[in-house]
Amino acid sequence: MAVLRSRAMGRRSAPRIFAAALLAALAALGTATLDPSAHGLSVREARAAGGGYSLPRILELADGNHPNIAMARSRVTQARAQLDEAHWAPFSQFKLTGGVTVVPTLSGNNVYSPNTDISLTSSLGVGWRTSLEGVLPLWTFGKISNLWEAAGANVKVNEAGVERERDAVRVDVRKAFFGLQLARDSKLLLKDVRSAIEKGQAALQKQIDNDEGDPIDLLKLQTYGSELDIREAEASRYVTVALAGLRFYTGVPDLDILDEPIRPPKHQIGHITRYLQAAGLYRPEMAMVKAGITARQAQVQLARAGLFPDIGLGLQVGLTAAPQIADQINPYVVDPGNYFHYGAAVVFQWKLDLLPQTAKIRFAESQLDEIRAQQRFALGGVAAEVEQAYAEVIDWKKRVDIYAKAVQTAKRWLVMVQSGIDVGTIADKELLDPAKAYALNRFNQLNAIMELDMAMSRLAKATGWDSIAPDGS
């Protein structure tokens, strides 16, 4: 009878051991995942202190090292080179030609010469010729000014393209950063839970060895431990992937982040009209479309200017010298060997391709209509993107608040059940449901914080207002 009583007591105590193990794990879980702002201590004070990069520093490194941003900056340099070319090309229409040759000795004048017209003789000398000629534009009916305006607008388009690439890279960096924080928070929590589960397994195994415990309770703990193994493997993979991404984005091969817990964004969400207005001011795509319209308008005017002539100042200067040939000073005699000439005149050039030029005008006007349609599409698309990102922020903010309340409710439930167990009014097994609810909502709260950070990051990209994005602190 004593043995049976002992076994019965052992079996009744087995659920208590299982519940105690789970409760200890959840206590560690709760302590590790509380909002750091409510306490003066970091959740990772138990970890060894180590250095790392903050999110603003990582964003700065990505800005300087990411290939997409580097390519966008190269396109800006190309556009500026084209603008410089447009500035100087109209005033660089000059051509310098020259040459050196051998000439026969020729003497005399247009009346008499002792030499013949044979080019190759036994008496040869060196002759040379050089000339410079070109046109300075005086009036082009808008060709030059519209070319400058189009090239300048192209620079603005490419500068806005740099901002667009930077915004896209920042979203990727923040996604990897917050994902890494969440994965490490999860690994920390799993480690605490595993430690408590292993203690519970050891206690149950001891009870079973003494023929006092229930093997089913041990199997439950072992099954829960296997689930922890899977989650820990997933967290390790996420850590590796996130670190690889951050190191690629920044160009720092051994980069690591600061050892801090994930936190919700600091920005207090306002009314949606505030973010729609910000998109009109800061969104790089809006600047690109605006500059594109300016460029297309300039191209239309440039095409229309092609119907008119170019008027300019023609300049010419030349020198030919052949010491072996007698200089002819008679102005009516053509002297191919020795002469110096210069001159200036008002000249014009008019391409009379009026019908093809009219087609070019229609083509340029259709391109302008196209970019205006793109502007209307961009306005509507940006507004829709902002509204979608705003809705995601509101949604995840509500979820974070709901999960926080659920955690507190589950905690009170857990405390009430534990109190009932202590006084003997509630069975031990009743502790499992509130314990699981507490754990599940705590993990959901962490994940919701990460999703809220990413939703705010996407809202920052949609509006071009990067300062509202979370900075990881």
Buried (B, 14 or more C-beta within 10 A) or exposed (E): EEEEEEBEEBBEBBBBBBBBBBBBBBBBBBEBBBEBEEEEEEBBEEEEEEEEBBBEBBBEBBBEBBEBBEEBBEBBEEBBEBBEEBBEEBEEBEEEEEEEEEBBBBEEEEEEEEBEEEEEEEEBBEBEBBBBBBBBBEEBBBBBBBBBBBBBBBBBBBBBBBBBBBBBBBBBBBBBBBBBBBBBBBBBBBBBBBBBBBBBBEBBBEBBEEEBBBEEBBEBBBEBBEEBEEBBEBBEEBBEBBBEBBBBBBEBEEBBBBBBBBBBBEBEBEEBEEBBEBBBEBBBBBBBBBBBBBBBBBBBBBBBBBBBBBBBEBBBBBBBBBEBBBEBEEEEEEBEBBBEEEEEEEBEEEEEEEEEBBEBBEEBBEBBEEBBEBBEEBBEEBBEBBBBBBEBBBBBBEBBEBBBEBBEBBBEBBEEBBEBBEEEEBBBEBBBEBBBBBBBBBBBBBBBBBBBBBBBBBBBBBBBBBEBBBBBE
